[in-house]
Amino acid sequence: MTKKDGGISSDYWVPDLPPSPVFATIWMKSERVDQFACMTWRAVSKLFLDLGIIPPGADHSEGWHLPSAHILTLEDETNSHYFWAFARNFAIDDDQVTAAIVKPAPWPSAWKTSR
């Protein structure tokens, strides 16, 4: 973990494991992967995250990346808005992959509050 550019960054690397559920159904290059997560958090409202996998021992540039941005914006003292965006460098034209990534979480009520 390092402090840089007004935020905190962390690069997480796990070598030689089966692909995570996010990638397992579409990754066909190898049975095992090196998995990474590169994160930068800028308090109080911004998180930038790049999740990815590569064949074991391959160069980082050869991997599949799923970068995302998570941004909270205050509306007033009791309400905020959550914005989320992502991109990917794999299966770009595959609508099923897109649908799997943007499928609503099973716990949307966790974000709702009474006014």
C-alpha positions as CSV (number, residue, x, y, z in Angstrom):
1,M,0.0,0.0,0.0
2,T,1.3,3.4,-1.0
3,K,0.2,7.0,-0.7
4,K,0.3,8.8,-4.1
5,D,-1.5,11.3,-6.2
6,G,-3.8,12.3,-3.3
7,G,-4.9,8.8,-2.6
8,I,-4.0,5.4,-1.4
9,S,-3.0,2.7,-3.8
10,S,-2.7,-1.1,-3.4
11,D,-1.6,-3.7,-5.9
12,Y,-2.7,-7.2,-5.1
13,W,-1.2,-10.2,-6.9
14,V,-2.1,-13.9,-6.4
15,P,-0.2,-16.3,-8.6
16,D,-1.2,-19.7,-9.8
17,L,-4.9,-20.3,-8.8
18,P,-8.1,-21.2,-10.7
19,P,-9.9,-18.3,-12.3
20,S,-12.3,-16.4,-10.1
21,P,-16.0,-16.7,-10.8
22,V,-15.9,-13.4,-12.7
23,F,-13.7,-15.0,-15.3
24,A,-14.1,-18.7,-14.9
25,T,-16.9,-19.2,-17.4
26,I,-15.1,-17.4,-20.3
27,W,-11.4,-17.9,-19.6
28,M,-10.2,-20.7,-21.9
29,K,-6.4,-20.0,-22.1
30,S,-5.3,-22.1,-19.1
31,E,-6.7,-23.9,-16.1
32,R,-4.8,-21.7,-13.7
33,V,-4.1,-18.0,-13.7
34,D,-2.3,-15.2,-12.0
35,Q,-4.9,-12.8,-10.6
36,F,-4.4,-9.1,-9.8
37,A,-6.3,-6.2,-8.4
38,C,-4.9,-2.7,-8.7
39,M,-6.8,-0.2,-6.5
40,T,-6.6,3.5,-5.9
41,W,-8.9,5.1,-3.3
42,R,-9.2,8.9,-3.0
43,A,-11.1,9.8,0.1
44,V,-13.9,10.3,0.5
45,S,-15.7,9.4,-2.7
46,K,-13.6,7.7,-5.4
47,L,-12.3,4.2,-5.9
48,F,-10.6,3.1,-9.1
49,L,-10.1,-0.7,-9.5
50,D,-8.6,-2.8,-12.2
51,L,-9.3,-6.5,-11.8
52,G,-7.6,-9.0,-14.1
53,I,-6.0,-12.3,-14.9
54,I,-3.2,-13.6,-17.0
55,P,-1.8,-17.0,-17.8
56,P,0.6,-18.0,-15.0
57,G,4.0,-16.2,-15.4
58,A,2.8,-14.1,-18.3
59,D,3.4,-10.4,-18.6
60,H,0.8,-8.1,-17.1
61,S,0.1,-6.6,-20.5
62,E,-1.1,-10.0,-21.8
63,G,-4.0,-10.1,-19.3
64,W,-7.6,-9.5,-19.3
65,H,-8.5,-6.3,-17.5
66,L,-11.8,-5.2,-16.0
67,P,-11.2,-1.6,-14.8
68,S,-13.9,0.1,-13.0
69,A,-14.7,3.4,-11.2
70,H,-16.9,3.8,-8.1
71,I,-17.9,7.3,-7.3
72,L,-20.1,8.7,-4.5
73,T,-21.6,12.1,-4.8
74,L,-23.4,13.9,-2.0
75,E,-26.9,15.3,-2.8
76,D,-27.5,16.7,0.7
77,E,-26.6,15.9,4.3
78,T,-28.7,12.6,4.3
79,N,-28.6,11.4,0.6
80,S,-25.9,10.5,-1.9
81,H,-25.6,9.0,-5.4
82,Y,-23.5,6.0,-6.3
83,F,-22.1,5.9,-9.8
84,W,-20.3,2.8,-11.2
85,A,-18.7,2.4,-14.6
86,F,-16.6,-0.4,-16.1
87,A,-14.7,-1.4,-19.2
88,R,-12.9,-4.5,-20.4
89,N,-10.4,-5.6,-23.0
90,F,-11.9,-9.1,-23.6
91,A,-15.2,-10.4,-25.1
92,I,-16.0,-6.9,-26.2
93,D,-18.8,-8.0,-28.6
94,D,-20.2,-10.7,-26.3
95,D,-23.6,-9.5,-25.0
96,Q,-23.8,-12.4,-22.5
97,V,-20.6,-11.3,-20.9
98,T,-21.9,-7.7,-20.7
99,A,-25.2,-8.9,-19.2
100,A,-23.4,-11.0,-16.6
101,I,-21.2,-8.1,-15.5
102,V,-24.1,-5.5,-15.2
103,K,-26.6,-7.9,-13.7
104,P,-28.1,-6.3,-10.6
105,A,-26.6,-7.4,-7.3
106,P,-28.9,-9.7,-5.2
107,W,-28.9,-7.2,-2.4
108,P,-30.1,-3.8,-3.8
109,S,-32.2,-3.1,-0.7
110,A,-28.9,-2.7,1.3
111,W,-28.5,0.6,-0.4
112,K,-31.9,2.0,0.3
113,T,-32.6,4.1,3.3
114,S,-35.7,5.7,4.6
115,R,-36.0,9.5,4.3
